[in-house]
Amino acid sequence: MEHIDVAVIGGGQSGLATAHALLRRGLRPVVLEASDHAAGSWPHYYDSLTLFSPARYNSLPGMPFPGADRDRYPHRDEVVTYLTAYADRLDAEIRTGCRVTAVRRTGDGFTAKLEGGRLSARAVVAASGTFGRPHRPALPGLEEFTGQVLHAADYRSPAPFSGRRVVVVGAGNSAVQIAAELAETAHVTLATRGPVKFAAQRILGRDLHFWTVRTGLDTAPLGRFLARPPAQPVLDDGRYRAALAAGRPDRRALFTGAVGPKLLWPDGPREEVDAIVLATGYCPDLPYLAPLHGALDDEGTPRHREGLATAVPGLAFVGLEWQRSLSSNSLRDVGRDADRVARRLAAHLARR
């Protein structure tokens, strides 16, 4: 069986940043990526996705995000190109098409079971993100609804929904962006449990991220005090608030049930709907850690403190929402968390 220093599971932004940090500490990581490319989930996001932070704040360690206009909001495809180039420049072994199905403790190290083989590692970093585990809440009547139901993970463009009646469920950035895009060619309702909360994209002529970085809010270690990640407001330059005010899309309280293709609204009669898009977020995608006692709680959520597993020495996480700070699972700060985890893993391995 092959023996390696550190197995980094996931070849997206978190895994690449972690590999960079481990290399700087003299360790030789092997990045195990299930897909055929080292760009994480970015190629699978919807076509119109743009970042909510300017290019200047979206660099991984050692390689600035390209482009002369540092204040533009990069498109999804720019991020894919950037991550691909970053992986190509990284002096680490990246194995694509290499899915990890289980990790088990072996002595004071780990054995990773792959589709087609096994390897042992002195340490493991879980950096597989959340895209593979869309959150599908138990909404009233959803099981009885006979129209199309899809998650935002499966949404690509408004073309298939032109002229149709669509309900988008969610109150976050993606929900509002998808609903507004669909409303240009379809009859769309944004269904939420409460009012949509907005935050100004620019304050005093500066992007909001300028202020969160300048004040230290972006990287303040608040994650340790949160029982669960708080809901984030929708970043808006005015266009989404105006779209909702104009009823394109309209906003309603969440439906209360369904009968066949019809939804039941709390403030009106039944209405036939063609499709429901669940923009309801994601959960950590870590089924391969189930054999490690104490790594996950009963809901599959990592048990950790600032990225270090609390009950499994040598296991770490990178890229979790609020792992340490507001920006932990973002391009702009995942490198900071990766460096902290790499430093602590290196110290752990040095003591063995």
C-alpha positions as CSV (number, residue, x, y, z in Angstrom):
1,M,0.0,0.0,0.0
2,E,1.2,3.5,-0.9
3,H,2.3,5.7,2.1
4,I,2.1,9.5,1.9
5,D,2.5,12.5,4.3
6,V,-0.9,14.2,4.0
7,A,-4.0,13.3,2.0
8,V,-5.9,16.4,1.0
9,I,-9.4,15.3,0.0
10,G,-10.8,17.8,-2.6
11,G,-9.0,19.8,-5.3
12,G,-11.0,23.0,-5.2
13,Q,-9.9,26.3,-3.7
14,S,-9.7,24.8,-0.2
15,G,-7.6,21.8,-1.2
16,L,-5.3,23.8,-3.4
17,A,-4.7,26.4,-0.7
18,T,-4.1,23.7,1.8
19,A,-1.6,21.9,-0.5
20,H,0.3,25.3,-0.9
21,A,0.4,25.7,2.9
22,L,1.6,22.2,3.6
23,L,4.4,22.5,1.0
24,R,5.7,25.6,2.7
25,R,6.1,23.6,5.9
26,G,8.1,20.8,4.2
27,L,5.3,18.3,3.9
28,R,4.4,16.5,0.7
29,P,0.6,16.5,0.3
30,V,-1.3,14.5,-2.3
31,V,-4.5,16.1,-3.5
32,L,-7.3,13.6,-4.2
33,E,-10.0,15.1,-6.4
34,A,-13.0,13.1,-7.4
35,S,-13.7,15.0,-10.7
36,D,-11.5,15.2,-13.7
37,H,-10.3,18.8,-13.0
38,A,-8.8,20.7,-10.1
39,A,-11.3,23.6,-9.9
40,G,-13.8,22.3,-7.3
41,S,-17.5,23.0,-7.8
42,W,-17.0,26.2,-9.7
43,P,-17.6,24.7,-13.2
44,H,-20.9,23.4,-12.0
45,Y,-22.5,26.7,-10.8
46,Y,-25.1,28.5,-12.8
47,D,-23.9,30.2,-16.0
48,S,-24.5,33.8,-14.9
49,L,-22.8,33.6,-11.5
50,T,-20.5,36.4,-10.6
51,L,-18.6,36.9,-7.3
52,F,-19.9,39.2,-4.7
53,S,-16.4,40.5,-3.9
54,P,-14.0,42.4,-6.2
55,A,-11.1,40.6,-7.9
56,R,-8.6,42.2,-5.6
57,Y,-10.0,40.1,-2.7
58,N,-10.1,36.8,-4.4
59,S,-6.5,35.5,-4.6
60,L,-5.2,32.3,-3.2
61,P,-1.7,32.5,-1.5
62,G,1.1,33.0,-3.9
63,M,-0.9,33.9,-7.0
64,P,-2.9,37.2,-7.5
65,F,-6.2,37.0,-9.3
66,P,-5.5,38.2,-12.8
67,G,-6.8,41.2,-14.6
68,A,-6.1,44.9,-14.8
69,D,-9.4,46.0,-13.2
70,R,-9.0,45.0,-9.6
71,D,-12.5,46.3,-8.7
72,R,-14.5,44.2,-11.1
73,Y,-16.6,41.3,-10.0
74,P,-15.2,38.2,-11.7
75,H,-17.5,35.7,-13.5
76,R,-17.7,32.1,-12.7
77,D,-15.5,31.1,-15.7
78,E,-12.8,33.5,-14.6
79,V,-12.6,31.7,-11.3
80,V,-12.4,28.3,-13.1
81,T,-9.5,29.5,-15.3
82,Y,-7.7,31.0,-12.2
83,L,-8.0,27.8,-10.1
84,T,-6.9,25.6,-13.1
85,A,-3.8,27.8,-13.5
86,Y,-3.1,27.8,-9.8
87,A,-3.2,24.0,-9.8
88,D,-0.9,23.8,-12.8
89,R,1.7,26.0,-11.0
90,L,1.4,24.2,-7.7
91,D,4.3,21.9,-6.9
92,A,2.1,19.2,-5.5
93,E,0.8,15.9,-6.8
94,I,-2.9,16.3,-7.8
95,R,-4.7,13.1,-8.7
96,T,-8.0,13.8,-10.5
97,G,-10.7,11.1,-11.0
98,C,-9.7,9.9,-7.5
99,R,-12.7,9.6,-5.2
100,V,-12.2,8.8,-1.6
101,T,-15.0,6.5,-0.3
102,A,-13.9,6.0,3.3
103,V,-11.2,7.1,5.8
104,R,-10.3,4.9,8.8
105,R,-7.8,5.1,11.6
106,T,-4.8,2.8,11.3
107,G,-2.4,2.9,14.2
108,D,-1.5,6.6,14.6
109,G,-2.3,7.4,10.9
110,F,-5.1,6.8,8.5
111,T,-6.1,4.6,5.6
112,A,-8.0,6.1,2.7
113,K,-10.1,3.8,0.6
114,L,-10.4,4.9,-3.0
115,E,-12.4,3.7,-5.9
116,G,-9.9,1.1,-7.1
117,G,-7.3,1.1,-4.3
118,R,-6.0,2.3,-0.9
119,L,-3.3,4.5,0.5
120,S,-2.1,5.4,4.0
121,A,-1.4,8.9,5.2
122,R,0.1,10.3,8.4
123,A,-2.6,13.1,8.3
124,V,-5.8,13.9,6.4
125,V,-7.3,17.2,5.5
126,A,-11.0,17.2,4.4
127,A,-11.4,19.9,1.9
128,S,-14.3,18.6,-0.2
129,G,-16.6,21.5,0.3
130,T,-20.4,21.4,0.2
131,F,-21.6,21.4,-3.4
132,G,-22.0,17.6,-3.4
133,R,-24.6,17.7,-0.6
134,P,-27.4,20.2,-1.4
135,H,-29.7,21.0,1.5
136,R,-33.2,20.0,0.6
137,P,-35.4,21.1,3.6
138,A,-38.7,19.3,4.4
139,L,-41.0,22.0,3.0
140,P,-44.8,21.7,3.4
141,G,-46.3,19.8,0.6
142,L,-43.0,19.3,-1.3
143,E,-43.4,15.5,-1.4
144,E,-46.9,15.8,-2.9
145,F,-45.9,18.4,-5.5
146,T,-45.9,16.8,-9.0
147,G,-44.2,19.6,-10.9
148,Q,-40.5,19.8,-11.4
149,V,-38.3,20.2,-8.3
150,L,-34.6,21.0,-8.6
151,H,-31.9,22.5,-6.4
152,A,-29.9,25.5,-7.3
153,A,-27.0,23.0,-7.7
154,D,-28.8,21.7,-10.8
155,Y,-29.8,25.2,-12.2
156,R,-27.7,26.5,-15.1
157,S,-29.7,29.1,-17.0
158,P,-33.2,30.6,-17.4
159,A,-33.7,29.2,-21.0
160,P,-35.6,26.0,-20.0
161,F,-38.0,28.0,-17.9
162,S,-39.0,30.6,-20.4
163,G,-42.8,31.4,-20.1
164,R,-43.2,29.0,-17.2
165,R,-44.5,29.5,-13.6
166,V,-41.6,29.1,-11.3
167,V,-41.1,29.4,-7.5
168,V,-37.7,30.0,-6.1
169,V,-37.3,29.1,-2.4
170,G,-34.7,30.9,-0.4
171,A,-33.6,34.4,0.8
172,G,-29.8,34.4,0.2
173,N,-27.6,35.8,-2.5
174,S,-28.1,32.8,-4.9
175,A,-31.8,32.7,-4.4
176,V,-32.3,36.3,-5.2
177,Q,-29.9,36.3,-8.1
178,I,-31.5,33.2,-9.7
179,A,-35.1,34.5,-9.1
180,A,-34.3,37.9,-10.7
181,E,-32.7,36.3,-13.7
182,L,-35.6,33.9,-14.2
183,A,-38.1,36.8,-13.9
184,E,-36.8,38.3,-17.1
185,T,-38.5,35.4,-19.1
186,A,-40.8,33.7,-16.6
187,H,-43.4,34.4,-14.0
188,V,-41.4,34.0,-10.8
189,T,-42.2,34.1,-7.1
190,L,-39.4,34.2,-4.4
191,A,-40.8,32.2,-1.5
192,T,-39.2,33.0,1.9
193,R,-40.0,32.5,5.6
194,G,-39.5,36.2,6.2
195,P,-38.5,39.4,4.5
196,V,-35.3,39.4,2.4
197,K,-32.5,41.2,4.2
198,F,-30.2,43.4,2.0
199,A,-26.8,44.8,2.6
200,A,-25.4,47.6,0.4
201,Q,-22.8,46.4,-2.0
202,R,-21.0,49.8,-1.8
203,I,-20.7,52.1,1.2
204,L,-19.2,55.6,0.8
205,G,-17.9,54.7,-2.7
206,R,-16.2,51.5,-1.5
207,D,-17.2,47.9,-1.9
208,L,-18.5,46.4,1.4
209,H,-15.5,44.0,1.5
210,F,-13.1,47.0,1.7
211,W,-14.8,47.9,5.0
212,T,-14.9,44.3,6.4
213,V,-11.2,43.9,5.6
214,R,-10.3,47.4,6.9
215,T,-12.2,46.9,10.2
216,G,-10.9,43.3,10.7
217,L,-14.5,41.9,10.7
218,D,-13.6,39.7,7.7
219,T,-11.1,37.6,9.7
220,A,-12.2,38.0,13.3
221,P,-12.3,34.6,15.0
222,L,-16.0,34.6,15.6
223,G,-16.7,31.0,14.4
224,R,-15.9,29.5,17.7
225,F,-18.8,31.4,19.3
226,L,-21.4,30.3,16.8
227,A,-23.6,27.3,17.4
228,R,-24.6,27.4,13.7
229,P,-23.7,29.8,10.8
230,P,-25.9,32.9,10.8
231,A,-28.0,33.8,7.7
232,Q,-26.1,36.3,5.5
233,P,-27.9,39.3,3.9
234,V,-28.1,39.7,0.1
235,L,-25.4,42.0,-1.2
236,D,-27.0,44.5,-3.6
237,D,-26.1,47.5,-5.6
238,G,-29.8,48.4,-5.8
239,R,-30.9,46.2,-8.7
240,Y,-32.3,43.3,-6.7
241,R,-34.2,45.5,-4.2
242,A,-35.7,47.3,-7.2
243,A,-36.6,44.1,-8.9
244,L,-38.5,42.8,-5.9
245,A,-40.2,46.2,-5.4
246,A,-41.4,46.0,-9.1
247,G,-42.7,42.4,-8.6
248,R,-40.1,40.8,-10.9
249,P,-39.9,38.5,-9.0
250,D,-42.7,39.0,-6.5
251,R,-42.1,37.8,-2.9
252,R,-44.5,35.7,-0.9
253,A,-44.5,33.9,2.4
254,L,-43.6,30.2,1.9
255,F,-46.3,28.0,0.6
256,T,-48.2,25.8,3.1
257,G,-48.8,22.7,1.0
258,A,-49.3,21.2,-2.4
259,V,-51.9,19.2,-4.3
260,G,-50.5,17.7,-7.4
261,P,-49.1,20.6,-9.5
262,K,-50.7,23.2,-7.4
263,L,-49.2,25.1,-4.4
264,L,-51.3,26.4,-1.5
265,W,-50.4,29.9,-0.5
266,P,-51.1,31.3,3.0
267,D,-52.6,34.5,1.5
268,G,-54.5,33.1,-1.5
269,P,-56.0,30.2,-3.5
270,R,-54.2,27.2,-4.9
271,E,-52.0,28.0,-7.9
272,E,-50.6,25.7,-10.6
273,V,-46.8,25.9,-10.7
274,D,-44.4,24.4,-13.3
275,A,-41.2,24.2,-11.2
276,I,-39.7,24.9,-7.8
277,V,-36.0,25.8,-7.5
278,L,-34.6,25.2,-4.0
279,A,-31.9,27.8,-3.4
280,T,-31.6,26.5,0.2
281,G,-27.9,26.1,0.6
282,Y,-25.6,23.2,1.2
283,C,-24.2,21.0,3.9
284,P,-20.6,19.7,4.4
285,D,-20.1,16.8,2.1
286,L,-18.1,14.4,4.2
287,P,-19.6,10.8,4.0
288,Y,-16.1,9.3,3.7
289,L,-15.4,10.4,7.3
290,A,-18.3,8.3,8.8
291,P,-15.9,5.5,9.8
292,L,-13.9,7.8,12.0
293,H,-15.5,7.8,15.4
294,G,-16.0,11.4,16.7
295,A,-15.2,13.2,13.4
296,L,-18.8,14.1,12.7
297,D,-21.9,14.6,14.7
298,D,-25.2,12.8,14.0
299,E,-26.1,15.3,11.2
300,G,-22.8,14.8,9.4
301,T,-21.4,18.1,10.6
302,P,-17.6,18.2,11.5
303,R,-16.6,18.3,15.1
304,H,-13.7,20.8,15.1
305,R,-12.2,23.8,16.6
306,E,-10.9,26.3,14.0
307,G,-10.4,23.4,11.5
308,L,-8.7,20.9,13.8
309,A,-10.9,17.8,14.6
310,T,-11.6,17.8,18.3
311,A,-11.6,14.0,18.7
312,V,-9.4,12.7,15.9
313,P,-5.8,13.8,16.1
314,G,-4.2,14.3,12.6
315,L,-7.6,15.1,11.0
316,A,-8.3,18.6,9.8
317,F,-10.9,20.6,7.8
318,V,-10.5,23.5,5.4
319,G,-13.3,25.4,3.7
320,L,-16.1,25.1,6.2
321,E,-18.6,28.0,6.5
322,W,-17.6,30.1,9.5
323,Q,-14.7,27.6,10.2
324,R,-13.0,30.5,12.0
325,S,-14.3,33.7,10.5
326,L,-16.9,35.3,8.2
327,S,-14.7,34.7,5.1
328,S,-13.4,31.2,6.0
329,N,-15.0,29.4,3.0
330,S,-14.2,32.1,0.5
331,L,-11.4,32.6,-2.0
332,R,-10.3,35.7,-0.2
333,D,-9.6,34.0,3.2
334,V,-9.4,30.2,2.7
335,G,-5.6,30.5,2.4
336,R,-5.4,32.0,5.9
337,D,-7.3,29.0,7.4
338,A,-5.3,26.6,5.3
339,D,-2.0,28.1,6.7
340,R,-3.3,27.8,10.3
341,V,-4.3,24.2,9.8
342,A,-1.0,23.3,8.0
343,R,1.0,24.8,10.8
344,R,-0.8,22.8,13.4
345,L,-0.7,19.6,11.4
346,A,3.1,20.0,10.9
347,A,3.5,20.4,14.7
348,H,1.4,17.4,15.3
349,L,3.4,15.2,12.9
350,A,6.7,16.5,14.3
351,R,5.7,15.2,17.8
352,R,5.1,11.7,16.5
